């Protein structure tokens, strides 16, 4: 939670209002629901690479978000 608080403080110092919350559950499901329920116009999320085998076996939250979101998803590496 400290990292989340630090990120919010950094944004506030830059003059950017931010709201934070922690939501339990499967990220791709819960984030997609949040985006729809709150009427977001865009989702921004971090992304990092996995091996092709790991992605094939386990899947990818990033891939599922891009596939299922009904708004643009901006990926940051």
PyMOL Python script that loads the backbone (N, CA, C, O; Angstrom):
from pymol import cmd

cmd.read_pdbstr("""\
ATOM      1  N   UNK A   1       0.810  -1.186   0.000  1.00  0.00           N
ATOM      2  CA  UNK A   1       0.000   0.000   0.000  1.00  0.00           C
ATOM      3  C   UNK A   1       0.862   1.262   0.000  1.00  0.00           C
ATOM      4  O   UNK A   1       0.428   2.315  -0.467  1.00  0.00           O
ATOM      5  N   UNK A   2       2.066   1.154   0.518  1.00  0.00           N
ATOM      6  CA  UNK A   2       2.955   2.309   0.555  1.00  0.00           C
ATOM      7  C   UNK A   2       3.241   2.804  -0.855  1.00  0.00           C
ATOM      8  O   UNK A   2       3.249   4.012  -1.093  1.00  0.00           O
ATOM      9  N   UNK A   3       3.474   1.897  -1.789  1.00  0.00           N
ATOM     10  CA  UNK A   3       3.745   2.285  -3.177  1.00  0.00           C
ATOM     11  C   UNK A   3       2.573   3.037  -3.792  1.00  0.00           C
ATOM     12  O   UNK A   3       2.769   3.993  -4.542  1.00  0.00           O
ATOM     13  N   UNK A   4       1.366   2.612  -3.478  1.00  0.00           N
ATOM     14  CA  UNK A   4       0.170   3.264  -3.990  1.00  0.00           C
ATOM     15  C   UNK A   4       0.041   4.674  -3.418  1.00  0.00           C
ATOM     16  O   UNK A   4      -0.295   5.617  -4.135  1.00  0.00           O
ATOM     17  N   UNK A   5       0.309   4.808  -2.125  1.00  0.00           N
ATOM     18  CA  UNK A   5       0.267   6.123  -1.482  1.00  0.00           C
ATOM     19  C   UNK A   5       1.345   7.046  -2.052  1.00  0.00           C
ATOM     20  O   UNK A   5       1.107   8.235  -2.263  1.00  0.00           O
ATOM     21  N   UNK A   6       2.530   6.488  -2.298  1.00  0.00           N
ATOM     22  CA  UNK A   6       3.622   7.282  -2.878  1.00  0.00           C
ATOM     23  C   UNK A   6       3.263   7.767  -4.280  1.00  0.00           C
ATOM     24  O   UNK A   6       3.532   8.917  -4.628  1.00  0.00           O
ATOM     25  N   UNK A   7       2.656   6.898  -5.084  1.00  0.00           N
ATOM     26  CA  UNK A   7       2.263   7.272  -6.445  1.00  0.00           C
ATOM     27  C   UNK A   7       1.220   8.381  -6.414  1.00  0.00           C
ATOM     28  O   UNK A   7       1.286   9.323  -7.204  1.00  0.00           O
ATOM     29  N   UNK A   8       0.259   8.271  -5.505  1.00  0.00           N
ATOM     30  CA  UNK A   8      -0.780   9.301  -5.392  1.00  0.00           C
ATOM     31  C   UNK A   8      -0.163  10.634  -4.972  1.00  0.00           C
ATOM     32  O   UNK A   8      -0.538  11.682  -5.499  1.00  0.00           O
ATOM     33  N   UNK A   9       0.773  10.603  -4.034  1.00  0.00           N
ATOM     34  CA  UNK A   9       1.445  11.828  -3.577  1.00  0.00           C
ATOM     35  C   UNK A   9       2.253  12.456  -4.708  1.00  0.00           C
ATOM     36  O   UNK A   9       2.276  13.679  -4.843  1.00  0.00           O
ATOM     37  N   UNK A  10       2.908  11.644  -5.514  1.00  0.00           N
ATOM     38  CA  UNK A  10       3.684  12.141  -6.648  1.00  0.00           C
ATOM     39  C   UNK A  10       2.779  12.841  -7.660  1.00  0.00           C
ATOM     40  O   UNK A  10       3.111  13.916  -8.159  1.00  0.00           O
ATOM     41  N   UNK A  11       1.643  12.233  -7.956  1.00  0.00           N
ATOM     42  CA  UNK A  11       0.685  12.848  -8.877  1.00  0.00           C
ATOM     43  C   UNK A  11       0.136  14.152  -8.308  1.00  0.00           C
ATOM     44  O   UNK A  11       0.005  15.141  -9.029  1.00  0.00           O
ATOM     45  N   UNK A  12      -0.181  14.154  -7.021  1.00  0.00           N
ATOM     46  CA  UNK A  12      -0.708  15.364  -6.382  1.00  0.00           C
ATOM     47  C   UNK A  12       0.314  16.495  -6.448  1.00  0.00           C
ATOM     48  O   UNK A  12      -0.044  17.645  -6.705  1.00  0.00           O
ATOM     49  N   UNK A  13       1.585  16.169  -6.216  1.00  0.00           N
ATOM     50  CA  UNK A  13       2.645  17.172  -6.275  1.00  0.00           C
ATOM     51  C   UNK A  13       2.771  17.766  -7.679  1.00  0.00           C
ATOM     52  O   UNK A  13       3.200  18.908  -7.843  1.00  0.00           O
ATOM     53  N   UNK A  14       2.391  16.975  -8.690  1.00  0.00           N
ATOM     54  CA  UNK A  14       2.440  17.440 -10.083  1.00  0.00           C
ATOM     55  C   UNK A  14       1.143  18.140 -10.490  1.00  0.00           C
ATOM     56  O   UNK A  14       0.986  18.538 -11.644  1.00  0.00           O
ATOM     57  N   UNK A  15       0.216  18.289  -9.541  1.00  0.00           N
ATOM     58  CA  UNK A  15      -1.037  18.972  -9.839  1.00  0.00           C
ATOM     59  C   UNK A  15      -2.092  18.087 -10.471  1.00  0.00           C
ATOM     60  O   UNK A  15      -3.039  18.586 -11.078  1.00  0.00           O
ATOM     61  N   UNK A  16      -1.937  16.778 -10.335  1.00  0.00           N
ATOM     62  CA  UNK A  16      -2.878  15.833 -10.932  1.00  0.00           C
ATOM     63  C   UNK A  16      -3.682  15.166  -9.822  1.00  0.00           C
ATOM     64  O   UNK A  16      -3.122  14.513  -8.941  1.00  0.00           O
ATOM     65  N   UNK A  17      -4.994  15.337  -9.875  1.00  0.00           N
ATOM     66  CA  UNK A  17      -5.865  14.707  -8.884  1.00  0.00           C
ATOM     67  C   UNK A  17      -5.966  13.214  -9.175  1.00  0.00           C
ATOM     68  O   UNK A  17      -6.162  12.812 -10.322  1.00  0.00           O
ATOM     69  N   UNK A  18      -5.832  12.399  -8.141  1.00  0.00           N
ATOM     70  CA  UNK A  18      -5.902  10.952  -8.326  1.00  0.00           C
ATOM     71  C   UNK A  18      -6.692  10.327  -7.185  1.00  0.00           C
ATOM     72  O   UNK A  18      -6.615  10.769  -6.038  1.00  0.00           O
ATOM     73  N   UNK A  19      -7.438   9.309  -7.517  1.00  0.00           N
ATOM     74  CA  UNK A  19      -8.164   8.527  -6.517  1.00  0.00           C
ATOM     75  C   UNK A  19      -7.575   7.126  -6.549  1.00  0.00           C
ATOM     76  O   UNK A  19      -7.314   6.586  -7.624  1.00  0.00           O
ATOM     77  N   UNK A  20      -7.367   6.543  -5.399  1.00  0.00           N
ATOM     78  CA  UNK A  20      -6.827   5.184  -5.341  1.00  0.00           C
ATOM     79  C   UNK A  20      -7.770   4.286  -4.554  1.00  0.00           C
ATOM     80  O   UNK A  20      -8.497   4.736  -3.668  1.00  0.00           O
ATOM     81  N   UNK A  21      -7.738   3.015  -4.900  1.00  0.00           N
ATOM     82  CA  UNK A  21      -8.475   2.014  -4.129  1.00  0.00           C
ATOM     83  C   UNK A  21      -7.900   0.646  -4.443  1.00  0.00           C
ATOM     84  O   UNK A  21      -7.296   0.438  -5.496  1.00  0.00           O
ATOM     85  N   UNK A  22      -8.089  -0.270  -3.536  1.00  0.00           N
ATOM     86  CA  UNK A  22      -7.648  -1.646  -3.715  1.00  0.00           C
ATOM     87  C   UNK A  22      -8.897  -2.502  -3.852  1.00  0.00           C
ATOM     88  O   UNK A  22      -9.806  -2.444  -3.024  1.00  0.00           O
ATOM     89  N   UNK A  23      -8.921  -3.297  -4.914  1.00  0.00           N
ATOM     90  CA  UNK A  23     -10.085  -4.140  -5.203  1.00  0.00           C
ATOM     91  C   UNK A  23      -9.615  -5.586  -5.238  1.00  0.00           C
ATOM     92  O   UNK A  23      -8.621  -5.903  -5.892  1.00  0.00           O
ATOM     93  N   UNK A  24     -10.316  -6.453  -4.546  1.00  0.00           N
ATOM     94  CA  UNK A  24      -9.980  -7.877  -4.502  1.00  0.00           C
ATOM     95  C   UNK A  24     -10.565  -8.598  -5.717  1.00  0.00           C
ATOM     96  O   UNK A  24     -11.604  -8.193  -6.237  1.00  0.00           O
ATOM     97  N   UNK A  25      -9.910  -9.652  -6.165  1.00  0.00           N
ATOM     98  CA  UNK A  25     -10.439 -10.485  -7.233  1.00  0.00           C
ATOM     99  C   UNK A  25      -9.465 -10.628  -8.382  1.00  0.00           C
ATOM    100  O   UNK A  25      -8.310 -10.212  -8.289  1.00  0.00           O
ATOM    101  N   UNK A  26      -9.938 -11.218  -9.466  1.00  0.00           N
ATOM    102  CA  UNK A  26      -9.133 -11.405 -10.666  1.00  0.00           C
ATOM    103  C   UNK A  26      -8.988 -10.054 -11.361  1.00  0.00           C
ATOM    104  O   UNK A  26      -9.994  -9.429 -11.696  1.00  0.00           O
ATOM    105  N   UNK A  27      -7.756  -9.589 -11.584  1.00  0.00           N
ATOM    106  CA  UNK A  27      -7.549  -8.244 -12.131  1.00  0.00           C
ATOM    107  C   UNK A  27      -8.308  -7.971 -13.422  1.00  0.00           C
ATOM    108  O   UNK A  27      -8.957  -6.932 -13.546  1.00  0.00           O
ATOM    109  N   UNK A  28      -8.237  -8.888 -14.388  1.00  0.00           N
ATOM    110  CA  UNK A  28      -8.874  -8.615 -15.678  1.00  0.00           C
ATOM    111  C   UNK A  28     -10.393  -8.490 -15.550  1.00  0.00           C
ATOM    112  O   UNK A  28     -11.013  -7.715 -16.279  1.00  0.00           O
ATOM    113  N   UNK A  29     -10.988  -9.237 -14.643  1.00  0.00           N
ATOM    114  CA  UNK A  29     -12.434  -9.162 -14.422  1.00  0.00           C
ATOM    115  C   UNK A  29     -12.799  -7.906 -13.656  1.00  0.00           C
ATOM    116  O   UNK A  29     -13.674  -7.147 -14.073  1.00  0.00           O
ATOM    117  N   UNK A  30     -12.126  -7.688 -12.535  1.00  0.00           N
ATOM    118  CA  UNK A  30     -12.463  -6.561 -11.658  1.00  0.00           C
ATOM    119  C   UNK A  30     -12.144  -5.213 -12.307  1.00  0.00           C
ATOM    120  O   UNK A  30     -12.916  -4.264 -12.175  1.00  0.00           O
ATOM    121  N   UNK A  31     -11.024  -5.126 -12.999  1.00  0.00           N
ATOM    122  CA  UNK A  31     -10.675  -3.864 -13.659  1.00  0.00           C
ATOM    123  C   UNK A  31     -11.642  -3.551 -14.792  1.00  0.00           C
ATOM    124  O   UNK A  31     -12.049  -2.403 -14.966  1.00  0.00           O
ATOM    125  N   UNK A  32     -12.004  -4.562 -15.555  1.00  0.00           N
ATOM    126  CA  UNK A  32     -12.964  -4.358 -16.633  1.00  0.00           C
ATOM    127  C   UNK A  32     -14.306  -3.877 -16.101  1.00  0.00           C
ATOM    128  O   UNK A  32     -14.925  -2.986 -16.683  1.00  0.00           O
ATOM    129  N   UNK A  33     -14.753  -4.462 -15.001  1.00  0.00           N
ATOM    130  CA  UNK A  33     -16.005  -4.047 -14.367  1.00  0.00           C
ATOM    131  C   UNK A  33     -15.902  -2.622 -13.857  1.00  0.00           C
ATOM    132  O   UNK A  33     -16.828  -1.830 -14.033  1.00  0.00           O
ATOM    133  N   UNK A  34     -14.779  -2.287 -13.225  1.00  0.00           N
ATOM    134  CA  UNK A  34     -14.573  -0.930 -12.705  1.00  0.00           C
ATOM    135  C   UNK A  34     -14.613   0.096 -13.835  1.00  0.00           C
ATOM    136  O   UNK A  34     -15.255   1.138 -13.704  1.00  0.00           O
ATOM    137  N   UNK A  35     -13.939  -0.193 -14.931  1.00  0.00           N
ATOM    138  CA  UNK A  35     -13.907   0.714 -16.084  1.00  0.00           C
ATOM    139  C   UNK A  35     -15.331   0.981 -16.584  1.00  0.00           C
ATOM    140  O   UNK A  35     -15.690   2.124 -16.867  1.00  0.00           O
ATOM    141  N   UNK A  36     -16.127  -0.069 -16.690  1.00  0.00           N
ATOM    142  CA  UNK A  36     -17.506   0.097 -17.171  1.00  0.00           C
ATOM    143  C   UNK A  36     -18.396   0.810 -16.153  1.00  0.00           C
ATOM    144  O   UNK A  36     -19.117   1.746 -16.498  1.00  0.00           O
ATOM    145  N   UNK A  37     -18.340   0.361 -14.896  1.00  0.00           N
ATOM    146  CA  UNK A  37     -19.215   0.914 -13.858  1.00  0.00           C
ATOM    147  C   UNK A  37     -18.940   2.393 -13.587  1.00  0.00           C
ATOM    148  O   UNK A  37     -19.865   3.158 -13.315  1.00  0.00           O
ATOM    149  N   UNK A  38     -17.673   2.793 -13.661  1.00  0.00           N
ATOM    150  CA  UNK A  38     -17.298   4.175 -13.350  1.00  0.00           C
ATOM    151  C   UNK A  38     -17.313   5.077 -14.587  1.00  0.00           C
ATOM    152  O   UNK A  38     -17.121   6.288 -14.478  1.00  0.00           O
ATOM    153  N   UNK A  39     -17.541   4.486 -15.761  1.00  0.00           N
ATOM    154  CA  UNK A  39     -17.625   5.278 -16.986  1.00  0.00           C
ATOM    155  C   UNK A  39     -16.297   5.868 -17.430  1.00  0.00           C
ATOM    156  O   UNK A  39     -16.259   6.977 -17.963  1.00  0.00           O
ATOM    157  N   UNK A  40     -15.204   5.138 -17.216  1.00  0.00           N
ATOM    158  CA  UNK A  40     -13.885   5.617 -17.630  1.00  0.00           C
ATOM    159  C   UNK A  40     -13.844   5.775 -19.150  1.00  0.00           C
ATOM    160  O   UNK A  40     -14.477   5.007 -19.875  1.00  0.00           O
ATOM    161  N   UNK A  41     -13.105   6.765 -19.625  1.00  0.00           N
ATOM    162  CA  UNK A  41     -12.930   6.969 -21.051  1.00  0.00           C
ATOM    163  C   UNK A  41     -11.680   6.286 -21.582  1.00  0.00           C
ATOM    164  O   UNK A  41     -11.504   6.140 -22.791  1.00  0.00           O
ATOM    165  N   UNK A  42     -10.801   5.862 -20.649  1.00  0.00           N
ATOM    166  CA  UNK A  42      -9.541   5.241 -21.040  1.00  0.00           C
ATOM    167  C   UNK A  42      -8.974   4.508 -19.820  1.00  0.00           C
ATOM    168  O   UNK A  42      -9.207   4.908 -18.679  1.00  0.00           O
ATOM    169  N   UNK A  43      -8.238   3.447 -20.074  1.00  0.00           N
ATOM    170  CA  UNK A  43      -7.518   2.737 -19.015  1.00  0.00           C
ATOM    171  C   UNK A  43      -6.026   2.820 -19.322  1.00  0.00           C
ATOM    172  O   UNK A  43      -5.611   2.611 -20.463  1.00  0.00           O
ATOM    173  N   UNK A  44      -5.230   3.120 -18.317  1.00  0.00           N
ATOM    174  CA  UNK A  44      -3.773   3.153 -18.463  1.00  0.00           C
ATOM    175  C   UNK A  44      -3.213   2.127 -17.500  1.00  0.00           C
ATOM    176  O   UNK A  44      -3.542   2.140 -16.314  1.00  0.00           O
ATOM    177  N   UNK A  45      -2.374   1.245 -17.998  1.00  0.00           N
ATOM    178  CA  UNK A  45      -1.828   0.205 -17.129  1.00  0.00           C
ATOM    179  C   UNK A  45      -0.404  -0.137 -17.517  1.00  0.00           C
ATOM    180  O   UNK A  45       0.008   0.041 -18.664  1.00  0.00           O
ATOM    181  N   UNK A  46       0.332  -0.627 -16.550  1.00  0.00           N
ATOM    182  CA  UNK A  46       1.691  -1.075 -16.796  1.00  0.00           C
ATOM    183  C   UNK A  46       1.667  -2.438 -17.462  1.00  0.00           C
ATOM    184  O   UNK A  46       0.739  -3.222 -17.263  1.00  0.00           O
ATOM    185  N   UNK A  47       2.680  -2.712 -18.241  1.00  0.00           N
ATOM    186  CA  UNK A  47       2.783  -4.008 -18.911  1.00  0.00           C
ATOM    187  C   UNK A  47       4.231  -4.442 -18.911  1.00  0.00           C
ATOM    188  O   UNK A  47       5.140  -3.626 -19.066  1.00  0.00           O
ATOM    189  N   UNK A  48       4.434  -5.715 -18.737  1.00  0.00           N
ATOM    190  CA  UNK A  48       5.785  -6.254 -18.858  1.00  0.00           C
ATOM    191  C   UNK A  48       5.709  -7.602 -19.535  1.00  0.00           C
ATOM    192  O   UNK A  48       4.688  -8.287 -19.482  1.00  0.00           O
ATOM    193  N   UNK A  49       6.792  -7.966 -20.163  1.00  0.00           N
ATOM    194  CA  UNK A  49       6.787  -9.172 -20.985  1.00  0.00           C
ATOM    195  C   UNK A  49       6.934 -10.451 -20.206  1.00  0.00           C
ATOM    196  O   UNK A  49       7.583 -10.487 -19.160  1.00  0.00           O
ATOM    197  N   UNK A  50       6.337 -11.488 -20.712  1.00  0.00           N
ATOM    198  CA  UNK A  50       6.495 -12.848 -20.213  1.00  0.00           C
ATOM    199  C   UNK A  50       6.964 -13.695 -21.386  1.00  0.00           C
ATOM    200  O   UNK A  50       6.841 -13.309 -22.548  1.00  0.00           O
ATOM    201  N   UNK A  51       7.501 -14.853 -21.049  1.00  0.00           N
ATOM    202  CA  UNK A  51       7.871 -15.755 -22.133  1.00  0.00           C
ATOM    203  C   UNK A  51       6.595 -16.198 -22.846  1.00  0.00           C
ATOM    204  O   UNK A  51       5.510 -16.183 -22.264  1.00  0.00           O
ATOM    205  N   UNK A  52       6.734 -16.585 -24.096  1.00  0.00           N
ATOM    206  CA  UNK A  52       5.563 -17.025 -24.861  1.00  0.00           C
ATOM    207  C   UNK A  52       4.927 -18.257 -24.230  1.00  0.00           C
ATOM    208  O   UNK A  52       3.704 -18.402 -24.242  1.00  0.00           O
ATOM    209  N   UNK A  53       5.749 -19.142 -23.680  1.00  0.00           N
ATOM    210  CA  UNK A  53       5.209 -20.353 -23.054  1.00  0.00           C
ATOM    211  C   UNK A  53       4.397 -19.990 -21.816  1.00  0.00           C
ATOM    212  O   UNK A  53       3.300 -20.514 -21.622  1.00  0.00           O
ATOM    213  N   UNK A  54       4.919 -19.107 -20.986  1.00  0.00           N
ATOM    214  CA  UNK A  54       4.200 -18.697 -19.773  1.00  0.00           C
ATOM    215  C   UNK A  54       2.877 -18.031 -20.149  1.00  0.00           C
ATOM    216  O   UNK A  54       1.844 -18.323 -19.546  1.00  0.00           O
ATOM    217  N   UNK A  55       2.901 -17.150 -21.130  1.00  0.00           N
ATOM    218  CA  UNK A  55       1.678 -16.477 -21.558  1.00  0.00           C
ATOM    219  C   UNK A  55       0.667 -17.466 -22.112  1.00  0.00           C
ATOM    220  O   UNK A  55      -0.535 -17.314 -21.890  1.00  0.00           O
ATOM    221  N   UNK A  56       1.142 -18.482 -22.833  1.00  0.00           N
ATOM    222  CA  UNK A  56       0.252 -19.489 -23.401  1.00  0.00           C
ATOM    223  C   UNK A  56      -0.395 -20.318 -22.305  1.00  0.00           C
ATOM    224  O   UNK A  56      -1.594 -20.591 -22.361  1.00  0.00           O
ATOM    225  N   UNK A  57       0.388 -20.724 -21.304  1.00  0.00           N
ATOM    226  CA  UNK A  57      -0.115 -21.590 -20.243  1.00  0.00           C
ATOM    227  C   UNK A  57      -0.932 -20.810 -19.220  1.00  0.00           C
ATOM    228  O   UNK A  57      -2.019 -21.245 -18.841  1.00  0.00           O
ATOM    229  N   UNK A  58      -0.432 -19.676 -18.771  1.00  0.00           N
ATOM    230  CA  UNK A  58      -1.059 -18.929 -17.685  1.00  0.00           C
ATOM    231  C   UNK A  58      -1.988 -17.835 -18.210  1.00  0.00           C
ATOM    232  O   UNK A  58      -2.993 -17.519 -17.574  1.00  0.00           O
ATOM    233  N   UNK A  59      -1.662 -17.263 -19.353  1.00  0.00           N
ATOM    234  CA  UNK A  59      -2.445 -16.154 -19.876  1.00  0.00           C
ATOM    235  C   UNK A  59      -1.825 -14.836 -19.446  1.00  0.00           C
ATOM    236  O   UNK A  59      -0.790 -14.815 -18.778  1.00  0.00           O
ATOM    237  N   UNK A  60      -2.444 -13.764 -19.821  1.00  0.00           N
ATOM    238  CA  UNK A  60      -1.897 -12.453 -19.542  1.00  0.00           C
ATOM    239  C   UNK A  60      -3.023 -11.500 -19.173  1.00  0.00           C
ATOM    240  O   UNK A  60      -3.989 -11.351 -19.922  1.00  0.00           O
ATOM    241  N   UNK A  61      -2.898 -10.860 -18.026  1.00  0.00           N
ATOM    242  CA  UNK A  61      -3.881  -9.862 -17.606  1.00  0.00           C
ATOM    243  C   UNK A  61      -3.928  -8.739 -18.627  1.00  0.00           C
ATOM    244  O   UNK A  61      -5.006  -8.271 -18.995  1.00  0.00           O
ATOM    245  N   UNK A  62      -2.751  -8.302 -19.089  1.00  0.00           N
ATOM    246  CA  UNK A  62      -2.683  -7.224 -20.066  1.00  0.00           C
ATOM    247  C   UNK A  62      -3.435  -7.591 -21.342  1.00  0.00           C
ATOM    248  O   UNK A  62      -4.237  -6.804 -21.842  1.00  0.00           O
ATOM    249  N   UNK A  63      -3.177  -8.776 -21.861  1.00  0.00           N
ATOM    250  CA  UNK A  63      -3.842  -9.229 -23.082  1.00  0.00           C
ATOM    251  C   UNK A  63      -5.353  -9.272 -22.895  1.00  0.00           C
ATOM    252  O   UNK A  63      -6.099  -8.839 -23.773  1.00  0.00           O
ATOM    253  N   UNK A  64      -5.801  -9.783 -21.776  1.00  0.00           N
ATOM    254  CA  UNK A  64      -7.236  -9.871 -21.520  1.00  0.00           C
ATOM    255  C   UNK A  64      -7.865  -8.493 -21.374  1.00  0.00           C
ATOM    256  O   UNK A  64      -8.988  -8.280 -21.830  1.00  0.00           O
ATOM    257  N   UNK A  65      -7.165  -7.557 -20.750  1.00  0.00           N
ATOM    258  CA  UNK A  65      -7.689  -6.194 -20.616  1.00  0.00           C
ATOM    259  C   UNK A  65      -7.834  -5.538 -21.987  1.00  0.00           C
ATOM    260  O   UNK A  65      -8.862  -4.926 -22.274  1.00  0.00           O
ATOM    261  N   UNK A  66      -6.824  -5.660 -22.826  1.00  0.00           N
ATOM    262  CA  UNK A  66      -6.884  -5.069 -24.166  1.00  0.00           C
ATOM    263  C   UNK A  66      -8.022  -5.703 -24.957  1.00  0.00           C
ATOM    264  O   UNK A  66      -8.729  -5.017 -25.695  1.00  0.00           O
ATOM    265  N   UNK A  67      -8.194  -6.994 -24.805  1.00  0.00           N
ATOM    266  CA  UNK A  67      -9.220  -7.726 -25.543  1.00  0.00           C
ATOM    267  C   UNK A  67     -10.634  -7.383 -25.066  1.00  0.00           C
ATOM    268  O   UNK A  67     -11.554  -7.271 -25.876  1.00  0.00           O
ATOM    269  N   UNK A  68     -10.805  -7.216 -23.750  1.00  0.00           N
ATOM    270  CA  UNK A  68     -12.163  -7.105 -23.211  1.00  0.00           C
ATOM    271  C   UNK A  68     -12.639  -5.678 -22.933  1.00  0.00           C
ATOM    272  O   UNK A  68     -13.846  -5.439 -22.881  1.00  0.00           O
ATOM    273  N   UNK A  69     -11.729  -4.736 -22.754  1.00  0.00           N
ATOM    274  CA  UNK A  69     -12.142  -3.369 -22.427  1.00  0.00           C
ATOM    275  C   UNK A  69     -12.832  -2.712 -23.612  1.00  0.00           C
ATOM    276  O   UNK A  69     -12.441  -2.899 -24.764  1.00  0.00           O
ATOM    277  N   UNK A  70     -13.855  -1.946 -23.305  1.00  0.00           N
ATOM    278  CA  UNK A  70     -14.604  -1.247 -24.346  1.00  0.00           C
ATOM    279  C   UNK A  70     -14.125   0.186 -24.508  1.00  0.00           C
ATOM    280  O   UNK A  70     -14.753   0.984 -25.204  1.00  0.00           O
ATOM    281  N   UNK A  71     -13.005   0.507 -23.859  1.00  0.00           N
ATOM    282  CA  UNK A  71     -12.384   1.835 -23.979  1.00  0.00           C
ATOM    283  C   UNK A  71     -10.930   1.618 -24.378  1.00  0.00           C
ATOM    284  O   UNK A  71     -10.413   0.510 -24.233  1.00  0.00           O
ATOM    285  N   UNK A  72     -10.260   2.655 -24.878  1.00  0.00           N
ATOM    286  CA  UNK A  72      -8.839   2.502 -25.218  1.00  0.00           C
ATOM    287  C   UNK A  72      -8.018   2.121 -23.985  1.00  0.00           C
ATOM    288  O   UNK A  72      -8.273   2.617 -22.887  1.00  0.00           O
ATOM    289  N   UNK A  73      -7.038   1.243 -24.169  1.00  0.00           N
ATOM    290  CA  UNK A  73      -6.120   0.851 -23.100  1.00  0.00           C
ATOM    291  C   UNK A  73      -4.715   1.287 -23.520  1.00  0.00           C
ATOM    292  O   UNK A  73      -4.202   0.846 -24.549  1.00  0.00           O
ATOM    293  N   UNK A  74      -4.103   2.150 -22.721  1.00  0.00           N
ATOM    294  CA  UNK A  74      -2.741   2.608 -22.980  1.00  0.00           C
ATOM    295  C   UNK A  74      -1.813   1.785 -22.106  1.00  0.00           C
ATOM    296  O   UNK A  74      -1.995   1.724 -20.890  1.00  0.00           O
ATOM    297  N   UNK A  75      -0.815   1.149 -22.720  1.00  0.00           N
ATOM    298  CA  UNK A  75       0.128   0.308 -22.000  1.00  0.00           C
ATOM    299  C   UNK A  75       1.445   1.038 -21.805  1.00  0.00           C
ATOM    300  O   UNK A  75       1.995   1.605 -22.750  1.00  0.00           O
ATOM    301  N   UNK A  76       1.949   1.024 -20.581  1.00  0.00           N
ATOM    302  CA  UNK A  76       3.224   1.659 -20.247  1.00  0.00           C
ATOM    303  C   UNK A  76       4.229   0.578 -19.899  1.00  0.00           C
ATOM    304  O   UNK A  76       3.938  -0.324 -19.114  1.00  0.00           O
ATOM    305  N   UNK A  77       5.401   0.674 -20.481  1.00  0.00           N
ATOM    306  CA  UNK A  77       6.463  -0.296 -20.173  1.00  0.00           C
ATOM    307  C   UNK A  77       7.543   0.375 -19.405  1.00  0.00           C
ATOM    308  O   UNK A  77       8.533  -0.263 -19.046  1.00  0.00           O
TER     309      UNK A  77
END
""", "prot")
cmd.dss("prot")
cmd.show_as("cartoon", "prot")
cmd.util.cbc("prot")
cmd.orient("prot")
